[in-house]
Amino acid sequence: MPKVKTNRGAAKRLKKTANGFKHKQSFRSHILTKKSTKRKRQLRGMKQVHDADRQLIARMLPNL
C-alpha cells in the first residue's frame, strides 16, 4: 500500500479546527482601492469551510 499523501496546496490554505476547517476569505489580496471599508472589514479574519465541502477537504488533508 502506498503512503497517503497530503495535498500541500490545501495544507497551506486550510487549518484544522475542532469543528472542521477554517480558511482565509478571498477578494482581500489586491485591488483594494475600489472596495469599500465595510467590505474589506467584513472580509477580515477566518471563516469555517462549508459543510458540503468538508468531506472533500478531509480527503485532501488526511494527516492533519
Rosetta blueprint (number, residue, H / E / L):
1 M L
2 P L
3 K L
4 V L
5 K L
6 T L
7 N L
8 R H
9 G H
10 A H
11 A H
12 K H
13 R H
14 L E
15 K E
16 K E
17 T E
18 A L
19 N L
20 G E
21 F E
22 K E
23 H E
24 K E
25 Q L
26 S L
27 F L
28 R L
29 S L
30 H L
31 I L
32 L L
33 T L
34 K L
35 K L
36 S L
37 T H
38 K H
39 R H
40 K H
41 R H
42 Q H
43 L L
44 R L
45 G L
46 M E
47 K E
48 Q E
49 V L
50 H L
51 D H
52 A H
53 D H
54 R H
55 Q H
56 L H
57 I H
58 A H
59 R H
60 M H
61 L L
62 P L
63 N L
64 L L
